[in-house]
Amino acid sequence: MSQTKREQVISHIRYLRQELREMHLGIIDDGLFPEPGELRGIMAQLEALLELVEGNTKIRSKSEAA
């Protein structure tokens, strides 16, 4: 993994860890669950991180492209 890619991954992980920590504290301290949009945003960022790590080597099939 190149140094730049490694730095991007580390940055993403730190950001996601902080977001998840804040959500966890909100649940523990206040009993408030995160909004569905917040959870979808975290999931999208995790998917982007996975693509970055995998190098986006997946080739989309014609059915996915349509």
Residue frames relative to the residue before (quaternion, step in Angstrom):
aa qw qx qy qz dx dy dz
M 1.0000 0.0000 0.0000 0.0000 0.00 0.00 0.00
S 0.4485 -0.7005 0.4823 0.2747 3.57 -0.80 0.97
Q 0.6535 -0.5356 0.3665 0.3895 3.56 -1.21 0.50
T 0.6465 0.5215 -0.3239 0.4530 3.60 0.96 -0.85
K 0.6616 0.4951 -0.3046 0.4736 3.56 0.91 -0.92
R 0.6281 0.5371 -0.3296 0.4565 3.57 1.00 -0.83
E 0.6606 0.5011 -0.3051 0.4683 3.59 0.95 -0.85
Q 0.6293 0.5257 -0.3307 0.4673 3.59 1.05 -0.73
V 0.6533 0.5096 -0.3081 0.4675 3.56 0.95 -0.88
I 0.6511 0.5116 -0.3142 0.4644 3.58 0.91 -0.91
S 0.6509 0.5176 -0.3109 0.4602 3.58 0.95 -0.87
H 0.6494 0.5112 -0.3103 0.4698 3.59 0.93 -0.90
I 0.6729 0.5010 -0.3036 0.4516 3.57 0.86 -0.94
R 0.6439 0.5175 -0.3280 0.4583 3.59 0.93 -0.81
Y 0.6577 0.5058 -0.3083 0.4653 3.57 0.93 -0.91
L 0.6810 0.4869 -0.2932 0.4617 3.59 0.85 -0.95
R 0.6258 0.5351 -0.3370 0.4565 3.57 1.01 -0.78
Q 0.6571 0.5049 -0.3077 0.4675 3.58 0.96 -0.84
E 0.6476 0.5149 -0.3155 0.4647 3.59 0.95 -0.87
L 0.6838 0.4773 -0.2872 0.4713 3.57 0.90 -0.90
R 0.6110 0.5429 -0.3461 0.4606 3.58 1.07 -0.70
E 0.6597 0.5027 -0.3062 0.4673 3.60 0.96 -0.87
M 0.6349 0.5127 -0.3293 0.4749 3.59 1.01 -0.79
H 0.6513 0.5239 -0.3118 0.4518 3.57 0.92 -0.90
L 0.6652 0.4942 -0.3067 0.4682 3.59 0.90 -0.89
G 0.6216 0.5417 -0.3349 0.4560 3.57 1.05 -0.73
I 0.6599 0.4914 -0.3025 0.4812 3.56 1.01 -0.78
I 0.6970 0.4812 -0.2724 0.4566 3.57 0.84 -0.99
D 0.7508 0.4260 -0.2255 0.4517 3.58 0.72 -1.07
D 0.8287 0.2461 -0.0856 0.4954 3.56 0.76 -1.07
G 0.4035 -0.7087 0.4822 0.3199 3.58 1.20 -0.38
L 0.4995 0.6506 -0.4223 0.3859 3.57 1.26 0.35
F 0.2823 -0.7511 0.5739 0.1636 3.54 -0.85 0.98
P 0.5552 -0.6181 0.4311 0.3519 3.60 -1.07 0.65
E 0.5842 -0.5651 0.4555 0.3631 3.52 -1.25 0.49
P 0.6066 -0.5711 0.4001 0.3819 3.61 -1.08 0.62
G 0.6276 0.5484 -0.3357 0.4389 3.60 1.04 -0.71
E 0.6191 0.5333 -0.3373 0.4674 3.56 1.08 -0.71
L 0.6658 0.4992 -0.2987 0.4672 3.55 0.95 -0.88
R 0.6410 0.5105 -0.3252 0.4719 3.58 1.00 -0.79
G 0.6314 0.5363 -0.3288 0.4535 3.58 1.05 -0.75
I 0.6470 0.5015 -0.3131 0.4814 3.58 0.97 -0.85
M 0.6530 0.5117 -0.3180 0.4589 3.59 0.94 -0.86
A 0.6439 0.5145 -0.3229 0.4651 3.59 0.98 -0.80
Q 0.6607 0.4974 -0.3076 0.4706 3.57 1.00 -0.78
L 0.6232 0.5198 -0.3376 0.4770 3.58 1.07 -0.67
E 0.6390 0.5144 -0.3224 0.4724 3.58 1.02 -0.77
A 0.6431 0.5113 -0.3172 0.4738 3.59 1.00 -0.82
L 0.6358 0.5204 -0.3216 0.4707 3.57 1.03 -0.77
L 0.6403 0.5192 -0.3215 0.4660 3.57 0.96 -0.82
E 0.6467 0.5074 -0.3177 0.4726 3.59 0.95 -0.83
L 0.6397 0.5253 -0.3243 0.4579 3.57 0.98 -0.82
V 0.6765 0.4901 -0.2890 0.4676 3.57 0.93 -0.92
E 0.7027 0.4550 -0.2660 0.4778 3.57 0.95 -0.88
G 0.4388 -0.7047 0.4529 0.3251 3.57 1.20 -0.31
N 0.4324 -0.7260 0.4349 0.3112 3.53 1.32 0.36
T 0.2254 0.8155 -0.4963 0.1945 3.56 0.92 0.96
K 0.4919 0.6576 -0.4398 0.3634 3.55 1.24 -0.14
I 0.2312 -0.7454 0.6099 0.1377 3.56 -0.99 0.84
R 0.3830 -0.7410 0.5059 0.2198 3.52 -0.69 1.11
S 0.4228 -0.6904 0.5264 0.2598 3.54 -0.98 0.88
K 0.6699 -0.4958 0.3564 0.4224 3.57 -1.24 0.30
S 0.6426 0.5273 -0.3340 0.4443 3.60 1.02 -0.71
E 0.6509 0.4924 -0.3203 0.4810 3.62 1.08 -0.64
A 0.6593 0.5227 -0.3092 0.4433 3.58 1.02 -0.75
A 0.6585 0.5369 -0.3050 0.4303 3.59 1.10 -0.63
